[in-house]
């Protein structure tokens, strides 16, 4: 089976279009169509339903996709391993980081890493922790920052940070006079929350399940500056890590009456190949915590 044709097949399936796949692959559309036809002839099956303006996978195509991604990841890792054995390095770290940590915890670490290893390239992808787990398993990123409470069995993890999730409000908010915030008092307020898929939101969703209380969600946004502005203006309260408001005198943070701790870790695919660059980054992070 031709790996190039297999890669074209995955790209067509992901893009949902031969034309879009050809553009992404920087190829002519007929070349992509011909490659898929050759693959179908070799396998003796039809991989796509071809409609007038769209395509979709057949049952055989869906089955091939289950194996094709794994084959391509293994091929890429094998090529990288052989390059590194010959003394070459990819010199790139693809790391996925949730927005809150990417904005307030990682900048000095990433800059220090680049200062120490100027020839290594850092590619930072922002997303929620659940999406980052999916990207790790799919081989779209090399390392991801996730919450350690429920990691996939497909991942290896290395703990690096324990932080308490805090209730954040304007300094003149009535709850600011409290030393701890009860769940019932928190859920009685208008809330400003991240969208589903981020650890910030998962904290609240789990708290809802445990307490049986109904949240009053006034705003949903992943934009931290917007969250802070809404809270400053008194239009709601939120939950953030305390590091987010350290330079915000108009905002205060209070712990929940039942403290909520987050154990954050680096994760990578179990059994996957880690390049020298990625190994170096993991070791660098571990040294920061020593």
N, C-alpha and C positions, 0 to 999 in steps of 0.2 A: 504494500500500500504506500502510495506516494505521500510523504509528510506535507509537502507543499499543497497538494490537493486537499488534504485533510484540514490544513490551516484555512484554506479558502472556504471550505464547507462551514467551519465554525464561524468565520467572519460573516458569511452570507446569513447564517441562522441568527447571529446576534443582531445584525443590521436590519434583517427582515426584507432585504432588497438586494438584487444582484447589482444594481447601479450604485447604491450606497456602499456596498462591499467593495466594488471596484475602485471607487474613489478613496476609500480608506486604505486599500492595498496599493494604490497608485498604479493601477492596471487598467487596461481597456476592458469594458464590460463583456465583450464577446470572449475574451481570454478566460474570464472567470466562469462564464457559462459553460465553455468548452471543458474546463477542468472538472466542473461538477458532473457534466455528462460522462466524462471518462471514469470518474469515481463511481457513478451509478452503474455504468456498464461493467466495471471490474467487480463490483459487489453483487450485481444482478438484482438490484432493488431500486425503487424510486425513493429519493430522499426528501423531495419537496413536492407539495401540492402547488401547482402554478396557476394562480388566478389571474384575472385581467390586470389588476394593479397591485397585487400583493402576493406574497408566498407564505407558506406555512409548512412546518415539518410533518412528514408522514410518520406513522408509527415506527417504521424502520429508521427514519431520520432521527427521531427522539432517542431511540436506542443507541444509535451511533454517537450521538452527542454525549451520552453518559461516559463513553470510553474515549472519545476524541480529545476531550479536554485533558484527561489524565495522560494520554499518550503525548500530547504536545508539551505539557508541563515537564514530563520526564525527559523528552528530547531536548528541551531548552536547558534543563539542569545538567544533562549529560554533556552537552556542548560547552557549558560554562565550566564544568569540572575539568574537562580536557584542556581548555584554554588556560586555566589557572595552573594546571600541572606543567604546562609548557612555559610558565613564567608570566603569563598575561593576566591582567585583572580587569574585570568589568568596571570596577571603581565606582559603583553606584549603589546607593541605599535607597530603596523605595519603602517609605514608612508611612503608615496611616495613623493619624492622631485625631481624637475628638477636638472640636473647636475650642472648648474651654481650656483644655490643657495645652493645645497648640498656641493659644494666645498668651497664656499667663505662666506656664511652667516650662515649656520646652525652648522658647527662644534663646535664653542664655546657654542652654546645653547644646543646642544645635550650632550656635556660633562658636562655642568652645571646641566642638568636634571638628568643625571646618577649619578652625585656626590650627589645630593639631595635625589634621590630615587634609591639607589644601588640595591634594590631587583627587580626593574622593568627591563624587557628586551626590548631593542629597535631593531626593524627590519626595516632597511632603504632600500627602493627600488628606484632606479633611473630610471626615464622615462620622456617623454614629458608630458606637462600639459593635452593634449587631451586624451592621453592614460591613465593618472592617473584618469581622470574623469570616463573613462570606467571601470577601475579596482575598483574604489569606488562603483559604481553602481552594479558591479558583486560581491561585497563582498570580493575581493581579497586583499584589504588593508582597514585599518580602517580610516585613515586620509590621505589627500593628499594636496599638495600645488598647487594651480591653480591660473590663472589670473582671476580677478573678472569681467572682461568685459562681459563674456557670460557663466555664470555657468548654469549647468543643473537644471531644476526645481526639480529634484530628490535629490538635494544636499542642505545642509545648509552650510553657509559660515561665517567665522569670519576674518575680515580684520586684517592684522598685519604689512604690509610694503608697502610703496609707494616709488618707485625708478624711476629715469629717464633713459631711454635707450639712450646710447651715441654712437657716431661714434668713432671707435678706429682705430688708424693708427700709423705708425712709427713716431718718434719724428722729423725726417727730411723729412717727406712727405710734399709736397706743401700745402695740405689742413690743415696741423697743424698750419699754420700761421693765419687761420681763427678763429674767435670767435664762429661762428655758421656755420653749414653745410647745404646748400640747398639740397633738394631732387635731383635736376637735377645734381648737382655736385657729390653727393654720387653715383648715378646710372651710372655716366660716368666712374666710377672706377671698377677695377676687385674686386669682392666681395668674402669674405670667410664666409660661412653661415652654421648654423646648418641645419640638415635635417628637413623635414616637420614633424610637430607634437609638436615642442618645441616653447615656447613663443618667443624666440629669432627669430625664422624663421617667426612666425606669424606676428610679427611687420613689417618685410620687405614685406611679402605678402600683408598686408593691405595697406602699403604705395604704393606698385605697383598699387593696384586697384584704390587708390585715385588719384595718379599722372598720371597714364596712361603711365608711363615710363617703359622701358624694362631693367631688371637687367642683368649685366654681371657676372654670377656666375662662378668663376674659381675653387673654392673648396667647397665641402660639407663635413662636419665632425662634430661629436658631441664631439670631443676631444678638450677641452679648451686649454691644453698646446700646441697642434698642431696649433690651430687657432692663438695663440699668436706668435708662432715661424714664421708662414707664414707671419703674419703682420709685425713682426720685420724685416724680410728679405726684405720687400718691395714688396711682390708678391700679395698684395691685402689689402683691408681694411675690417673692420667688424663692427658689432654693439654688444656691451656688456654692462653690468652694470658696473658703474665706480669702484665698489669694486673689480672687477676682475683684474684691472691693478694698484692698489694702490702701489704695491711694484715693479713696472716695469718702471724704469726711461726712458727706451728706447721707451716706448709707451705713447701716449697722447690720451685723450678723449675729444671730443667736442660735445655739444648738437646739435640736429637738429634745423634748423631755426624755424620750428614749433615743439615745444617740444613734446616728446612722453613720457608719464608717464604710468607706470605699477602699477596697484593696485593688490597686491598679498594677498592671503588669505588662511587660512586653510579651508578644506571642509570635510564633512562627509555625509553619507547617511541620507536623510531626513526620520525621522520616524524609523531609525535603532537603535539598542541597542548599546550604548557606554559603554564599560567597565569602571571600576573605573580607570584603568591605562590610558585609552584614555581621560577620563574626566580630569584627573590630568595633562596630557600633554597639553591639550587645555588651561586649567587654567594657567599653567606655562607660556605658550607662551603669553597669554593675560597680565600677570603680567610684562613680559619683556617690553611691550609697554606702560605700565602705567607711 
